[in-house]
Amino acid sequence: MAPQTALPQTALSQNVLPETTLDVAFCRRFFPALAGDWVFMENAGGTFVPEQVIERAIHFMATCQVQPGAAYPASAGATERIDAGRQTLAHLINADVDEIVVGPSTTSNVYVLSHALRALLEPGDEVIVTNQDHEANNGAWRRLAEIGVVVKEWRMNGDTDDLEIEDLEALLTEKTRLVCFNHCSNIVGLIHDVKAIVRKVHDAGALACVDGVAYAPHRRIDVKDLDADFYLYSAYKVYGPHIGVLYGKRELLLRAANQNHYFVPEDDFQRKLCPGGLNYELTASAAGVGEYLDKVHAHHFPGANVPGANIGVTERWDRVFGLFAAHEEAMTRPIVDFLASKADVRLIGQGVEGRRERVSIFSFLVNGRDSREIPDRLLQHKIAIRAEDFYAARCIDALGLRERGGVIRVSLVHYNDAADVDRLLGHLDETLSS
Ligand SMILES: Cc1ncc(COP(=O)(O)O)c(C=O)c1O
């Protein structure tokens, strides 16, 4: 099976000076939860937060935990801080702030969106979902069958464990209205060429809804460049609070049906697509993610701080995510090599290793062992990893791994370091041979 397409260019190759490498010790200092002696490698489940996020949540609750939108100082402060949080959440994917909806989670955001789009669909229309995606970008769309929509499944290729674009092509028809897929799977970790897939979907006259949750902690996202119609991520996996973000193209959000009170204006997307409203203190705290990224930028690019340098937020965060990506790629190689060197280990997606870029998520199996055994054994060495289906139940079932206790998953982000990797691989080696 041929690889899907050329590897996407990382922000690194576009924006970062080659001699600059991430000062991980500098980054770690901002994360109070990293101060102990545990190695934390369950980041795909949720990342720790830097002090900037914690301080903003505390400050909001201490000073302005009231209804925003009024003129008195506490309310005005709340409005300002919530707006700043929304602005950061939009900047993280290069969206305009009025094009995002901040909600409780990605699962909840997809659920609401799927209801908002029902009015645009007719019986016989086709929607394509995958058997690789997390259930968040799956079940709500599959339920459109209730209104007569034909739901088709884009299935993983058995040789590559991945979604192949030619298999999607075979499913697209003139009745296809929507294709829902992931930027990378929270199990397989291989990066999809979203731009190329979106182009195919648009050529077929359909819309693309991309789950960027597993991808967002690792690489810079530009929804405009991807041309995605809808794009979702969860801030709690990108060093932020436990909330989710939905981006949609303006004209589509306008056509989506109001899911809130009847008097909410059609062009107030935040309110129309978030019944019950967003969480104030958590949204406000999200601005801390931006402050943290800017601290990392200022530390690594001191020349950019001189008066008049005027480096915009897009460029600053391109550079920071470029540093993150390069650091993560350097940690990826020894892990992949280690897993590949073990005859009784199967790394999911290993067949396309080297041909397709992966984020630092590694799911694997050990012959003859229930997957849950391995994380349990590593606990005594203070290594936090996990085994299960990670709510990508259809993916685990398609891989035939339900009876094995799912996959063992190791997931790293930029604040992991070479010492973490050494400790993981050393103890994994002992565990596998005992
Ligand atoms: C790839 C992916 N999509 C969606 C979700 C669901 O996100 P949320 O918890 O914000 O609903 C997750 C959570 O693990 C995920 O990994």
The ligand as an SDF file (V2000), in Angstrom:
LIG
                    3D

 16 16  0  0  0  0  0  0  0  0999 V2000
   -8.5720   12.1810   19.6310 C   0  0  0  0  0  0  0  0  0  0  0  0
   -9.5680   12.5860   20.6610 C   0  0  0  0  0  0  0  0  0  0  0  0
  -10.7120   13.1400   20.2570 N   0  0  0  0  0  0  0  0  0  0  0  0
  -11.6480   13.5410   21.1360 C   0  0  0  0  0  0  0  0  0  0  0  0
  -11.4560   13.3740   22.4850 C   0  0  0  0  0  0  0  0  0  0  0  0
  -12.5370   13.8080   23.4220 C   0  0  0  0  0  0  0  0  0  0  0  0
  -12.2120   15.0240   23.9950 O   0  0  0  0  0  0  0  0  0  0  0  0
  -13.0820   15.6120   25.2050 P   0  0  0  0  0  0  0  0  0  0  0  0
  -12.6370   14.8700   26.4360 O   0  0  0  0  0  0  0  0  0  0  0  0
  -12.7450   17.0570   25.2260 O   0  0  0  0  0  0  0  0  0  0  0  0
  -14.4980   15.3410   24.9060 O   0  0  0  0  0  0  0  0  0  0  0  0
  -10.2870   12.7880   22.9570 C   0  0  0  0  0  0  0  0  0  0  0  0
  -10.0760   12.5750   24.3970 C   0  0  0  0  0  0  0  0  0  0  0  0
   -9.3010   11.7500   24.8150 O   0  0  0  0  0  0  0  0  0  0  0  0
   -9.3090   12.3840   22.0120 C   0  0  0  0  0  0  0  0  0  0  0  0
   -8.1560   11.8360   22.3950 O   0  0  0  0  0  0  0  0  0  0  0  0
  1  2  1  0
  2  3  1  0
  2 15  2  0
  3  4  2  0
  4  5  1  0
  5  6  1  0
  5 12  2  0
  6  7  1  0
  7  8  1  0
  8  9  2  0
  8 10  1  0
  8 11  1  0
 12 13  1  0
 12 15  1  0
 13 14  2  0
 15 16  1  0
M  END
$$$$
